Structure formats: C-alpha cells, structure tokens
Amino acid sequence: MLPIYNKFFATPEIIRHKTCFGHLKACNDRHDLKCNFVNKLNDPCIIFFYAGNQIDEHVDNDLVNQVIDACKSNPKNILILDTIIEDYVNPPFMNCLDKILDSNISPEQIKIVTAFNPADKFIERFLEHKPKYNQIDVLCYNGFSTSFTLHQQGQRAELPEIGSRDVEKHFSLLQKNARFLRKLVHAFFIDNNYNQKSVYSWHNEGVESSWGEKEFIALERLGINTDLKKYQQPVLYDDIYENDEWSIPKEVLDNCAISLVVETSATRDDPNSLYSEYFHHRKNYFLSEKTYKNFWYGMPYIHLGMPFINERLNDEGYKTFRHLFEPPLYAIETNLDGFKNDMALIDSIANKSIDEIMNTLNDPQIFRELGHNRKMLSRLLPLKNLVTQLDKY
C-alpha cells in the first residue's frame, strides 16, 4: 500500500479534483490504486502540496511552514510538489521551492510532478539554472486526463452513441483565450472563409488579445493576409461553450465532421518557437480537455500546431485520424513548416464535399477506433502509472 498523508495542502484558488491528491483520493477504491491515506505522520509517507504555479497566486507563509513541519516529522517522508494544472511553473512555485530547500529539507525528499512532458525538458527549462535543484526528481503525469474523466463522470450525462452521422459542416473550431498559435489559426480560417464551413468561435480574450508586430511577421511568412484589424473582432458561437468548456455541444456532434484542436502549450505559444527546429518539440507535449473531450464524446479530431502529436498519442494507445486526409507534405525544418502542413491539410479537407468526408468517417473501423479512445481515457492509465512511479520511493 502506498501511504499518503490525508491532508490537502494547497493554495485557496485550487480546485481539489484537478490535483494529484484529489485524483488519488477520488479513484483509490474504484480503480484499486492501493493507496492508504493516513492521518498521522508517525511512519514515512507521501505528502502532497500544490504550491501555486499561476503568476498571480499568493502562497501563504503559514501554509509553507505547515508543509515543512510535516516533512520534518520524519526524514523518510516524501514531499510531492504538484504542478499538473499547467505545463509551466511561475515565480510563486519557485519561491515555495526555495523556502522549502532553505529550511534544510533534503532535495532528495522532494519530487515534482508536472504535466510538462518529458521530464528532462521541464528540468532543462525550469531547474537547470540552480545546482541546488539537481537532486530533485521530476515525474511526468498528464493529470488533465484524470481531471477531465472525473469531471465528466460527475456530470452523469448520457454518452452519445458512436455511429453514422449526417453533418452539414466540415469543422468545429472553438477558441476562447487568444494565444499566439491560436491567432495564426484564426487568421488562416478568416482569411480563407473556412469559418463559414465550421461551427466556429473566436473570443479574442485573455492577456494576449492584442495583435501587433509578432503576429504581422508570422502571418506574412505564412502567406496569410496581414490586415490585423479583420481578425480582432470576436466571433461568438453561443453561451453553451462559455458555460462548459469541457463538453462538446450537441450542435457540434450532430453537424460537424471533424473537431479541430489547438492545444494550450506554453512552449508553442512563444513566437520564437515558430521559427525553431521542428524536432525541438518532438517529445514535448501537453494535453488538456481540448483533446480529451473528443475521446470522451467519440469525435474524429485533428490537432493543429503540434509536431509529432500523433506519434505521442499512438504511443499512449490512442487512435488518430489525420492520416485519413493528409495531403502531400512540405519538407520540414522548422515549426513554421509544420504549420504550413497544417494549412495544406485544412485546405485539402475544406475543398472536399461533405459527402466525401463522411464516406471516409462513417465506417465501422472508424467507429471502433473512436470507441477505443473512449475506453482508453476511462481506464485512467496515467494515474495508475503515477502510483507506480511513487511506489518506488
């Protein structure tokens, strides 16, 4: 049995079911995870702490001191710093880590669990600049898959049957917060009027909602119209998407052939990454509800702007659908070339008739693959793998 201290250390803003502790607590009995939640610190155990990785989060010193005291109660205790909500960490998290290390907690007692995959890329980006971090192990756990599954199971909504569909639109593309990569996708769709072939939204919200030189340069290099004003007007689909971003609206399921996914990614939303070597991101990926809801609802999907994501998903056992429509590819040296391939793919699909697309998708083998993805997500394999990783400590 894996001994876990039965206390949830976290900043006030965090939602418990989005954390490692919350996942293990909710799934322990149902999935036979063999975790033993203990109420005393007499024997060695694992202590979970969500230490704040949002830029505006405040981590109270009293909370940090409670965590330190819990760790010091037994030198064999293991402290897990949970950062799985995003694929990055910010100063509040690093400040917590420094306070804990300065209190003479051994780095060997500390482990970081991140959704940034793979671990060596997380270390390279956030930890290599200080030698005192060298002895801290970093574990990868794509916790969004569990958060999403728990959320959907809590809704108790009836799952749509996977089978033949008669649709009117080529795509669904629902985007809310503006990020660099999403802006390029939005501009491409508006410039080509592909939004007219889609159930489409663009809210142009968030800290990156302004358009300027970096967007102009990227659009110019991609051959997309550089009139930035035409892209800043919000395109609102309806209130359903705003209220529950973790669902796929019935109109999308019933009327769209393919769900397009532009994932959240701190690395790819850096404008400089667009011009960096394509292979730099070959193993690095971060998945959120934007991906997992397609598995859950049995929707054919294609990712945009994520090099090699199909390889990663296939490695995890999921079925992908891009290959069904892939046009001849450009030679790839940079992520810019990869995005050009994405545009060529969308051009190819948009120029097909709905009947041609659905002749491909309304196939028993495709239905089996969509059902397989739903079952894979429900198995919670990433969470079970996390338990295996923790057990060695």
C-alpha positions as CSV (number, residue, x, y, z in Angstrom):
1,M,0.0,0.0,0.0
2,L,1.2,3.5,-0.8
3,P,1.0,5.6,2.4
4,I,-0.3,9.1,1.7
5,Y,-0.8,11.8,4.3
6,N,-4.5,12.5,4.4
7,K,-4.3,16.3,4.3
8,F,-4.7,18.5,1.3
9,F,-2.0,21.3,1.3
10,A,-2.9,23.8,-1.4
11,T,-3.4,27.5,-2.2
12,P,-7.0,28.6,-1.8
13,E,-7.6,29.1,-5.5
14,I,-7.0,25.5,-6.5
15,I,-9.8,23.0,-7.2
16,R,-9.1,19.7,-5.5
17,H,-10.3,17.4,-8.3
18,K,-7.6,19.0,-10.5
19,T,-4.7,17.9,-8.3
20,C,-2.8,14.6,-7.8
21,F,-4.1,14.3,-4.3
22,G,-7.7,14.8,-5.4
23,H,-7.2,12.2,-8.2
24,L,-5.8,9.6,-5.9
25,K,-8.4,10.2,-3.3
26,A,-11.3,10.1,-5.7
27,C,-10.1,7.0,-7.7
28,N,-8.4,4.9,-5.0
29,D,-11.3,2.5,-4.2
30,R,-12.9,2.4,-7.7
31,H,-9.7,1.7,-9.5
32,D,-7.9,-0.3,-6.8
33,L,-4.9,2.0,-6.7
34,K,-3.8,0.6,-3.3
35,C,-3.2,3.9,-1.6
36,N,-3.5,4.1,2.2
37,F,-4.5,7.6,3.4
38,V,-3.0,8.0,6.9
39,N,-4.0,10.7,9.4
40,K,-0.7,10.7,11.4
41,L,2.9,11.3,10.4
42,N,4.4,8.6,12.7
43,D,5.5,6.4,9.8
44,P,7.1,7.5,6.5
45,C,4.5,8.7,3.9
46,I,4.0,10.9,0.9
47,I,2.8,14.5,1.4
48,F,1.2,16.3,-1.5
49,F,1.5,20.1,-1.8
50,Y,0.0,22.2,-4.7
51,A,2.4,25.1,-4.4
52,G,0.9,27.6,-6.8
53,N,2.1,27.8,-10.4
54,Q,-0.1,30.7,-11.6
55,I,1.6,34.0,-11.9
56,D,-0.9,35.8,-9.6
57,E,-1.2,33.1,-6.9
58,H,-0.1,34.0,-3.4
59,V,1.3,31.2,-1.2
60,D,0.8,31.9,2.4
61,N,4.0,31.5,4.6
62,D,2.0,29.7,7.3
63,L,0.9,27.1,4.7
64,V,4.5,26.6,3.6
65,N,5.6,26.2,7.2
66,Q,2.9,23.6,7.8
67,V,4.3,21.6,4.8
68,I,7.8,22.0,6.1
69,D,6.8,20.8,9.6
70,A,5.0,17.8,8.1
71,C,8.1,16.9,6.1
72,K,10.5,17.2,9.0
73,S,8.3,14.9,11.2
74,N,10.1,12.0,9.5
75,P,13.3,12.3,7.4
76,K,11.9,9.5,5.2
77,N,8.8,11.4,4.2
78,I,8.5,12.3,0.5
79,L,7.1,15.7,-0.5
80,I,5.4,15.9,-3.8
81,L,5.1,19.4,-5.3
82,D,2.1,19.2,-7.7
83,T,2.2,21.5,-10.8
84,I,0.0,19.4,-13.2
85,I,-2.6,22.1,-14.0
86,E,-0.3,23.8,-16.5
87,D,2.9,22.8,-18.4
88,Y,4.9,25.5,-16.8
89,V,5.8,27.0,-13.4
90,N,5.9,30.6,-12.3
91,P,7.6,32.6,-9.6
92,P,5.1,31.6,-6.8
93,F,6.1,28.0,-7.3
94,M,9.8,28.6,-7.4
95,N,9.6,30.8,-4.3
96,C,7.9,27.9,-2.4
97,L,10.6,25.5,-3.6
98,D,13.3,27.8,-2.4
99,K,11.7,28.3,1.0
100,I,11.4,24.6,1.5
101,L,15.0,23.9,0.5
102,D,16.2,26.8,2.7
103,S,14.5,25.1,5.6
104,N,17.0,22.2,5.3
105,I,14.6,19.8,3.8
106,S,16.8,17.5,1.7
107,P,16.4,17.8,-2.1
108,E,16.2,14.0,-2.2
109,Q,12.9,14.2,-0.2
110,I,11.3,16.5,-2.8
111,K,9.7,15.3,-6.1
112,I,8.0,17.5,-8.6
113,V,5.0,16.1,-10.6
114,T,4.5,18.0,-13.8
115,A,2.3,17.8,-16.9
116,F,5.2,19.1,-18.9
117,N,6.3,16.0,-20.9
118,P,9.1,14.8,-21.0
119,A,10.7,15.4,-17.6
120,D,14.1,16.3,-19.0
121,K,12.6,19.2,-20.9
122,F,11.0,20.5,-17.7
123,I,14.3,20.2,-15.9
124,E,16.1,22.0,-18.7
125,R,13.7,24.9,-18.8
126,F,13.0,25.5,-15.1
127,L,15.5,23.8,-12.8
128,E,19.0,23.7,-14.5
129,H,19.9,27.2,-13.6
130,K,20.5,26.4,-9.9
131,P,22.7,23.5,-8.7
132,K,20.6,23.0,-5.5
133,Y,17.7,21.7,-7.7
134,N,19.9,18.9,-9.2
135,Q,18.8,16.2,-6.8
136,I,15.1,16.8,-7.2
137,D,13.4,14.1,-9.2
138,V,10.7,15.2,-11.7
139,L,7.8,12.9,-12.6
140,C,5.5,13.3,-15.6
141,Y,1.8,12.9,-15.1
142,N,-0.7,14.1,-17.7
143,G,-3.3,14.8,-15.0
144,F,-5.7,16.6,-17.2
145,S,-6.9,13.2,-18.5
146,T,-8.0,12.2,-15.0
147,S,-9.4,15.7,-14.2
148,F,-11.5,15.5,-17.3
149,T,-12.7,12.0,-16.7
150,L,-13.7,12.7,-13.1
151,H,-15.5,15.9,-14.3
152,Q,-17.5,14.0,-16.9
153,Q,-18.3,11.1,-14.6
154,G,-19.6,13.7,-12.0
155,Q,-21.9,15.2,-14.6
156,R,-23.5,11.7,-15.1
157,A,-24.6,12.8,-18.6
158,E,-25.5,10.1,-21.1
159,L,-22.7,9.5,-23.6
160,P,-23.7,9.8,-27.3
161,E,-23.8,6.7,-29.3
162,I,-20.9,6.3,-31.7
163,G,-22.1,5.6,-35.2
164,S,-23.0,7.1,-38.6
165,R,-23.6,10.9,-38.7
166,D,-25.2,13.2,-41.3
167,V,-23.5,16.5,-40.9
168,E,-23.6,20.0,-42.6
169,K,-20.2,21.5,-41.6
170,H,-16.6,20.4,-42.3
171,F,-15.1,21.5,-38.9
172,S,-15.7,22.6,-35.4
173,L,-13.1,25.1,-34.1
174,L,-14.0,26.7,-30.8
175,Q,-11.3,29.1,-29.4
176,K,-11.7,31.4,-26.5
177,N,-8.5,32.9,-25.0
178,A,-6.1,34.4,-27.6
179,R,-2.7,32.9,-27.7
180,F,-0.1,33.3,-30.4
181,L,-0.6,30.0,-32.2
182,R,-4.4,30.2,-32.0
183,K,-4.2,33.7,-33.5
184,L,-2.5,32.3,-36.6
185,V,-5.1,29.5,-36.9
186,H,-7.9,32.1,-36.5
187,A,-6.4,34.4,-39.1
188,F,-6.0,31.5,-41.6
189,F,-9.6,30.5,-41.1
190,I,-11.0,34.0,-41.5
191,D,-8.7,34.8,-44.5
192,N,-10.0,31.7,-46.3
193,N,-13.6,32.0,-45.1
194,Y,-13.3,28.5,-43.6
195,N,-15.2,29.7,-40.6
196,Q,-18.2,29.6,-42.9
197,K,-17.7,25.9,-43.2
198,S,-17.4,25.4,-39.4
199,V,-19.2,25.8,-36.1
200,Y,-16.8,28.5,-35.1
201,S,-15.9,30.8,-32.2
202,W,-13.2,33.3,-31.5
203,H,-13.5,35.3,-28.3
204,N,-10.2,37.2,-28.6
205,E,-9.9,37.3,-24.8
206,G,-7.0,37.0,-22.3
207,V,-3.7,38.6,-21.8
208,E,-2.6,38.1,-25.4
209,S,-5.7,39.5,-27.1
210,S,-3.8,42.4,-28.7
211,W,-2.3,42.0,-32.2
212,G,1.0,43.5,-33.2
213,E,4.3,43.1,-34.9
214,K,5.0,39.5,-34.0
215,E,1.6,38.4,-35.4
216,F,2.2,40.6,-38.6
217,I,5.6,38.9,-39.2
218,A,4.3,35.4,-38.7
219,L,1.2,35.9,-41.0
220,E,3.4,37.5,-43.7
221,R,5.8,34.4,-43.6
222,L,2.8,32.1,-43.8
223,G,1.2,33.9,-46.7
224,I,-1.9,35.0,-44.8
225,N,-3.4,38.4,-45.1
226,T,-1.8,40.8,-42.7
227,D,-4.7,43.2,-42.1
228,L,-4.7,42.6,-38.3
229,K,-7.9,44.5,-37.7
230,K,-10.1,42.0,-39.5
231,Y,-9.0,39.2,-37.0
232,Q,-9.7,41.0,-33.7
233,Q,-13.5,41.1,-33.9
234,P,-14.9,38.3,-31.7
235,V,-16.9,35.5,-33.3
236,L,-19.3,34.2,-30.6
237,Y,-20.8,30.8,-31.2
238,D,-23.2,30.7,-28.2
239,D,-23.4,30.6,-24.4
240,I,-23.1,26.9,-24.1
241,Y,-19.5,26.9,-25.0
242,E,-18.8,29.6,-22.4
243,N,-20.6,27.7,-19.7
244,D,-19.0,24.3,-20.0
245,E,-15.8,24.3,-22.0
246,W,-15.3,20.6,-21.1
247,S,-18.2,19.4,-23.1
248,I,-18.9,19.2,-26.9
249,P,-22.1,21.0,-27.7
250,K,-24.8,18.8,-29.4
251,E,-24.7,21.1,-32.5
252,V,-21.0,20.2,-32.9
253,L,-21.6,16.5,-32.5
254,D,-24.6,16.5,-34.9
255,N,-23.3,18.9,-37.5
256,C,-19.5,18.9,-37.8
257,A,-17.4,16.2,-39.5
258,I,-14.1,16.9,-37.7
259,S,-13.1,18.6,-34.4
260,L,-10.0,20.7,-34.8
261,V,-7.8,21.0,-31.7
262,V,-5.4,23.9,-31.0
263,E,-3.9,22.9,-27.6
264,T,-2.7,25.1,-24.8
265,S,1.1,25.0,-24.8
266,A,3.5,27.5,-23.2
267,T,6.4,26.4,-25.5
268,R,4.5,26.6,-28.8
269,D,2.8,29.9,-27.8
270,D,6.2,31.5,-27.7
271,P,6.5,33.3,-31.0
272,N,10.2,32.4,-31.3
273,S,9.2,28.7,-31.2
274,L,7.6,29.1,-34.6
275,Y,11.0,29.5,-36.2
276,S,12.9,27.0,-34.1
277,E,13.9,23.5,-35.2
278,Y,10.9,21.2,-35.8
279,F,12.5,18.3,-33.8
280,H,12.9,20.5,-30.7
281,H,9.3,19.8,-29.8
282,R,9.2,16.2,-31.0
283,K,8.7,14.7,-27.5
284,N,7.3,17.7,-25.7
285,Y,3.6,17.9,-25.4
286,F,0.8,18.9,-23.1
287,L,-2.8,17.9,-23.5
288,S,-5.9,19.3,-21.9
289,E,-9.7,19.0,-22.1
290,K,-9.5,20.3,-25.7
291,T,-8.1,16.9,-26.7
292,Y,-9.8,14.6,-24.1
293,K,-13.3,15.7,-24.8
294,N,-13.0,14.3,-28.4
295,F,-12.1,10.9,-26.9
296,W,-15.0,11.1,-24.5
297,Y,-17.6,12.1,-27.0
298,G,-16.4,9.9,-29.8
299,M,-15.5,12.7,-32.2
300,P,-13.0,12.5,-35.0
301,Y,-10.3,15.1,-34.4
302,I,-7.1,16.6,-35.8
303,H,-4.5,18.6,-33.9
304,L,-3.1,21.8,-35.4
305,G,0.3,23.3,-34.5
306,M,1.6,20.2,-32.6
307,P,4.5,18.5,-34.3
308,F,4.5,14.7,-33.8
309,I,1.5,14.7,-31.6
310,N,0.0,11.7,-33.4
311,E,3.2,9.7,-32.6
312,R,2.8,10.6,-28.9
313,L,-0.9,9.7,-28.8
314,N,-0.3,6.4,-30.7
315,D,2.4,5.6,-28.1
316,E,-0.2,6.1,-25.4
317,G,-2.6,3.8,-27.2
318,Y,-4.9,6.3,-28.7
319,K,-6.2,6.3,-32.3
320,T,-5.7,9.4,-34.5
321,F,-7.4,10.5,-37.7
322,R,-5.1,13.0,-39.5
323,H,-3.7,10.3,-41.8
324,L,-7.2,9.8,-43.4
325,F,-6.9,13.2,-45.1
326,E,-3.2,14.0,-45.2
327,P,-2.1,15.8,-48.4
328,P,1.5,15.7,-49.7
329,L,3.8,17.3,-47.1
330,Y,6.3,20.0,-47.3
331,A,9.9,19.2,-46.3
332,I,10.0,20.2,-42.6
333,E,12.9,22.0,-40.9
334,T,11.1,24.4,-38.6
335,N,7.8,24.6,-36.8
336,L,6.8,27.2,-39.4
337,D,7.0,24.4,-42.0
338,G,4.9,22.2,-39.8
339,F,2.2,24.9,-39.6
340,K,2.3,25.2,-43.4
341,N,1.5,21.4,-43.5
342,D,-1.4,22.1,-41.2
343,M,-2.8,24.8,-43.5
344,A,-2.4,22.4,-46.5
345,L,-4.3,19.8,-44.6
346,I,-7.2,22.2,-43.8
347,D,-7.2,23.4,-47.4
348,S,-7.5,19.8,-48.6
349,I,-10.4,18.9,-46.3
350,A,-12.2,22.2,-46.9
351,N,-12.2,21.6,-50.7
352,K,-13.8,18.2,-50.3
353,S,-17.5,17.7,-50.3
354,I,-19.3,16.8,-47.0
355,D,-20.3,13.5,-48.6
356,E,-16.7,12.6,-49.5
357,I,-15.5,13.4,-46.0
358,M,-18.3,11.4,-44.3
359,N,-17.8,8.4,-46.7
360,T,-14.4,8.2,-45.0
361,L,-15.6,8.8,-41.4
362,N,-18.9,6.8,-41.5
363,D,-17.0,3.5,-41.5
364,P,-17.3,0.7,-38.9
365,Q,-13.5,0.7,-38.4
366,I,-13.5,4.4,-37.6
367,F,-16.4,3.8,-35.1
368,R,-14.3,1.1,-33.4
369,E,-11.4,3.4,-33.1
370,L,-13.5,6.2,-31.6
371,G,-14.9,3.7,-29.1
372,H,-11.4,2.5,-28.3
373,N,-10.3,6.1,-27.5
374,R,-13.2,6.5,-25.1
375,K,-12.3,3.2,-23.3
376,M,-8.6,4.2,-23.1
377,L,-9.5,7.5,-21.4
378,S,-11.7,5.8,-18.9
379,R,-9.0,3.4,-17.8
380,L,-7.0,6.2,-16.2
381,L,-3.7,4.7,-17.2
382,P,-1.7,7.9,-16.5
383,L,-2.9,7.9,-12.9
384,K,-2.1,4.3,-12.4
385,N,1.4,4.9,-13.8
386,L,1.9,7.8,-11.4
387,V,1.1,5.4,-8.5
388,T,3.8,3.0,-9.9
389,Q,6.3,5.8,-10.0
390,L,5.6,7.0,-6.5
391,D,5.7,3.5,-5.1
392,K,9.4,3.2,-5.7
393,Y,10.0,5.9,-3.2
